[in-house]
């Protein structure tokens, strides 16, 4: 603000009139104790507004929300909770109700688009590995091959994240342990 005043883009008298109490609030990621209180507040607010009987979040969802960095601070948390409340059909918000947070944690904040579930990272995989001529050669198998690439990347990420504990990896991916083993074999994933 002071820079704007020195550049004559903001009136100093107005600044001093508005600047009665100057408060600096640390970002939400530095106030993790506030997150559960805010979650409960926003759930109660939006459940009442939308006529829902949502009472809270599951342990897994709570852990997810606590581990996220909240670059958009309280407003982002409020929007995420509101969306989850509006869309959920359950009495407790679960991890799948927060797909945009899952995506951002997986792909990085700036890459994930919660509206489409797209990530620059997965698109880049497809673009870098599969030119249009390569895709033409896949005749009838394009989706299978491209999805396989993305699945392999996701499995490798999860394996590293959970120190190669397959039970935890399978739970994170939302699949059965046997399905994980089959995918590792079929996709020829080395770890």
N, C-alpha and C positions, 0 to 999 in steps of 0.2 A: 504494500500500500504506500509506503513511504517513497518508493521509487516512482509510483504513479503521481504522487504529489509533487515531487521534484521535477517531473516531466510536464507538470501543469495539466495532467489528464484527470486529476481528481482534486476536488476543492478541499483545502486544509481545514476550513471551518466545519465542513460536513464530517470529515474524518474524526476530528476531536469530539464532535457531538455524538457520533456513533460509537466511538472507542472509549466508552465509560469503563468497562471491565474487559480486560484482555485475558482470554483464557486459551491455554494451549492444551489440547487433548491429544494424547498419544494415539497412534493408529490402533485399530482393534486387535491386530496380531500381537501387540505388546500388552494387551489387556485381556488375556485369555480367560481370566476369572469372570469377565463380564459376558462371555459368549453364552453359557448355559442360561443365564438370567434373560438375556435378549431373545434366545430361542423360545423359551417358555412364554415370554411376553408377546412375541409376534405370533406364535401359534394360537394363543388365547384370543388375540385381537382378530386374526383373520379367520379362525374357526367360527367365532361369533358372527362376524360380518357375512360369512358364507353359509351359515346354518349347518356347520359340520360338527361332529363330535370327536374331534381329534384331541387327544390328551397329552401327546408328547412325541418323543422320538425313540427309536430302538437304540440299544447300546452301540450297534455298528454305525448307525446314522450319526449318533452323538460323536463317536470317535472320528468319523469323516469330517464333520463340521468343525471339530476342535483342531484337526490337523491342517485345515485349509488356511491359507495366509490372508484372506479377505482384503485384496488390494482395493476394493471399492468400499471398505469399511462397513459401518453399521447399515448404510443404505443398501449395499449389496446383500448383506445377511438378511435384511428385511425382505428384499425382492425374492431371494431364493426361498425363504420360508413361505411367503405369500403364494408363490407359484406352486410349491409342494402341497400346501393346504388346499388350494383350489383344485388341483388335479388328482389328489390322492382319494382313494376309495376306502382306505383303512382307518382304524382308530389311532394307530401309531404311525408316524412317518418313518419309513424305512429307507435304507440306502438307495434303493432304486428310484425313490422320489427325488433324489438329488443327482440326477444323471449329469447335469451341467458341471457340478463340482467334481464328480468322478472324472469327467473328460478333461477338465482343467488340470487336475492333479496328474493325470496320465500324460497329457500332451503339452502342458505348459499353459499358463494363463492367457498369453496372447494368441495362441494358435487355435484354441478350441472355440467353436461356434455352438452355443447351447441350443440354438434354434434348429439347427440341422444335424448336430452331432458330428459335423465334419471337423477335420483337423488338417491344417496345412501339412502336418507330418505324414498322415496317411495318403494324402493326395500326392505329396512329393514322392512317396514310395512308388506309387503307380506311375507317375510321370517319368521318374528317373529310370525305372526298370522296363517300362513298356511304352515304346513309341507306337504310333498308329500302325506302322508296318509290323511290329512285333505282336500287337493285339490281333491284327488280321490273321497272323499265323496260328493264333490260339483257337481259331474257328470253333465256337461253341463251348469253349472252356475259359473264356476271358474272366468272367466273374469268379469262377472257382480258383483260378490262379492268383488274381489280384487279392481276393479275400484271404487266400492262404498266406500271402505275403504279410498282410496286415495282422492276421492271427498269429503268425510266427513272431512278428515283432512284439506284439502284446504279450505273448507267452514268455519270450526272453526277458522282457521288462519285468514281468511279475516274478519270474524265477530269480532274477537278480535282487529284486526288492525284498523277497521273502527268503533269501539265502538258500534257495533251491529246496525248500520244504514243500513238497508237492501238495500236501493236504491244504496248506495255507494258500498256495497258488491257486488251486482249484476253487477254493472258497472265494477268493478275491475275484476270480473270473466268473464265478457263478455257474460253474460246471462241476460234474462228478469227477472224482479222482481218476476213474477208469477212462472217462472221456478225455481228460488231460493227457493221460499216458498214450491213448490212441492218436491224439493230435500231434504229440511230440514225435511219435513214430511215423505217422503219415506225412508230416511236414518236414521230416528229417532234421529236427532241431538238435543241434549239438550244444551241450552245456557242461 
